[in-house]
């Protein structure tokens, strides 16, 4: 596998256990620790915005509630995705994939985008994410796309 362009160590959900998962703060922490590749989870909002979140619902990692993919982006914008982790991260927003692509470019990081579709949107989510990734990562190492939902790939 001498043509494999990706490193053997990847920062899980951006910064592992050092920052709130799937946030820009986590990506920055991963970069500070020298990681050259990150893994993060994406899904679609009700109105088609691609944003980072691992779970189907907002409760575990934010001050929001409900199924994230059933909410429009304007409702997700005000969610605090950092306070659950610690007061230093209060007000950390859910990031859009476009913001993450910019941060990856800034830090020279490669990406593993794990597609986490809302139930019933597997194929649509996969298609939208793949097209966006192709556009957003132009001029960089293309991101690795992964998913446990075969229909999303």
PLY file of the C-alpha trace (Angstrom):
ply
format ascii 1.0
element vertex 153
property float x
property float y
property float z
element edge 152
property int vertex1
property int vertex2
end_header
0.00 0.00 0.00
2.77 2.43 -0.79
0.29 4.78 -2.49
-1.84 5.25 0.65
-1.63 9.04 1.24
-3.07 9.11 4.75
-1.20 8.90 8.08
-1.58 5.89 10.36
-2.78 7.98 13.33
-5.96 10.05 13.11
-7.41 12.43 15.73
-10.85 10.99 16.52
-13.69 13.52 16.28
-11.12 16.27 15.90
-9.25 16.29 19.17
-9.98 13.05 20.92
-10.74 13.64 24.60
-9.02 17.05 24.73
-11.87 19.23 23.44
-15.58 18.93 22.68
-15.91 16.42 19.85
-16.70 17.52 16.30
-15.97 21.21 16.88
-13.49 23.68 15.44
-11.90 23.84 18.90
-11.26 20.09 18.71
-9.63 20.45 15.30
-7.38 23.21 16.64
-6.37 21.01 19.59
-5.61 18.11 17.26
-3.39 20.39 15.19
-1.58 21.68 18.30
-0.74 18.09 19.20
0.74 17.53 15.76
-2.00 15.47 14.15
-2.01 15.65 10.38
-5.40 13.98 9.91
-8.72 14.19 11.72
-11.91 12.15 11.69
-15.25 13.83 12.20
-18.93 13.05 11.74
-21.33 14.90 9.44
-25.05 14.96 8.81
-27.58 17.15 7.04
-29.88 19.65 8.68
-33.52 19.60 7.63
-32.76 22.30 5.03
-29.65 20.60 3.63
-26.75 22.23 5.48
-23.85 19.86 6.20
-22.73 20.13 9.83
-20.71 18.16 12.36
-22.40 15.96 14.97
-21.92 12.33 15.94
-25.25 11.45 17.54
-28.71 11.50 16.00
-29.87 13.77 18.81
-28.38 16.91 20.34
-28.67 16.10 24.05
-25.36 14.36 24.81
-22.98 16.97 23.35
-24.90 20.24 23.43
-27.53 22.29 25.19
-30.00 21.47 22.40
-32.54 18.68 22.19
-34.26 16.65 19.52
-33.23 14.89 16.34
-30.62 17.18 14.78
-31.40 16.22 11.18
-35.04 17.20 11.65
-34.14 20.79 12.53
-33.35 23.65 10.12
-29.89 25.20 10.28
-31.17 28.47 11.78
-32.32 26.49 14.85
-28.99 24.64 15.08
-26.96 27.87 14.85
-27.68 28.81 18.45
-26.73 25.44 19.93
-23.82 25.46 22.40
-21.70 22.40 21.57
-18.92 23.19 24.04
-20.24 23.79 27.56
-20.96 20.10 28.18
-17.21 19.51 27.91
-15.99 22.42 30.01
-16.42 26.12 30.70
-13.43 26.99 28.49
-15.51 25.88 25.50
-18.76 27.69 26.35
-20.50 28.95 23.23
-18.62 26.67 20.82
-20.99 26.26 17.84
-21.80 23.27 15.69
-19.54 23.82 12.68
-20.47 23.56 9.02
-18.44 21.28 6.76
-17.27 24.36 4.83
-15.77 25.82 8.03
-14.02 22.53 8.77
-12.56 22.41 5.26
-11.12 25.89 5.78
-9.65 24.86 9.15
-8.13 21.71 7.65
-6.49 23.81 4.96
-5.21 26.28 7.56
-3.60 23.49 9.59
-2.54 21.35 6.60
-4.68 18.49 7.88
-6.25 15.63 5.97
-9.75 14.45 6.80
-11.82 11.33 7.27
-15.44 12.43 6.89
-17.73 9.89 8.52
-21.22 10.24 7.09
-23.84 9.89 9.87
-27.17 10.26 8.09
-30.50 10.79 9.79
-32.62 7.67 9.31
-34.23 7.72 5.88
-31.74 10.18 4.34
-28.78 7.84 3.82
-28.42 8.09 0.02
-29.20 11.81 -0.10
-26.74 12.60 2.70
-23.99 10.56 1.07
-24.45 12.27 -2.29
-24.57 15.80 -0.86
-21.52 15.22 1.35
-19.47 13.62 -1.45
-20.18 16.49 -3.85
-19.41 19.11 -1.21
-16.18 17.36 -0.18
-14.99 17.26 -3.78
-15.58 21.01 -4.06
-14.31 22.05 -0.62
-11.07 20.04 -0.67
-9.87 21.13 -4.13
-6.10 21.47 -4.15
-5.74 19.35 -1.00
-5.54 15.61 -0.38
-9.10 14.41 -1.00
-10.89 13.42 2.19
-11.57 9.80 2.99
-15.34 9.20 3.14
-16.63 6.53 5.51
-19.96 5.43 6.93
-21.63 2.53 8.67
-24.63 3.25 6.41
-23.77 1.46 3.16
-26.44 3.46 1.31
-24.53 6.65 2.10
-21.41 5.51 0.26
0 1
1 2
2 3
3 4
4 5
5 6
6 7
7 8
8 9
9 10
10 11
11 12
12 13
13 14
14 15
15 16
16 17
17 18
18 19
19 20
20 21
21 22
22 23
23 24
24 25
25 26
26 27
27 28
28 29
29 30
30 31
31 32
32 33
33 34
34 35
35 36
36 37
37 38
38 39
39 40
40 41
41 42
42 43
43 44
44 45
45 46
46 47
47 48
48 49
49 50
50 51
51 52
52 53
53 54
54 55
55 56
56 57
57 58
58 59
59 60
60 61
61 62
62 63
63 64
64 65
65 66
66 67
67 68
68 69
69 70
70 71
71 72
72 73
73 74
74 75
75 76
76 77
77 78
78 79
79 80
80 81
81 82
82 83
83 84
84 85
85 86
86 87
87 88
88 89
89 90
90 91
91 92
92 93
93 94
94 95
95 96
96 97
97 98
98 99
99 100
100 101
101 102
102 103
103 104
104 105
105 106
106 107
107 108
108 109
109 110
110 111
111 112
112 113
113 114
114 115
115 116
116 117
117 118
118 119
119 120
120 121
121 122
122 123
123 124
124 125
125 126
126 127
127 128
128 129
129 130
130 131
131 132
132 133
133 134
134 135
135 136
136 137
137 138
138 139
139 140
140 141
141 142
142 143
143 144
144 145
145 146
146 147
147 148
148 149
149 150
150 151
151 152
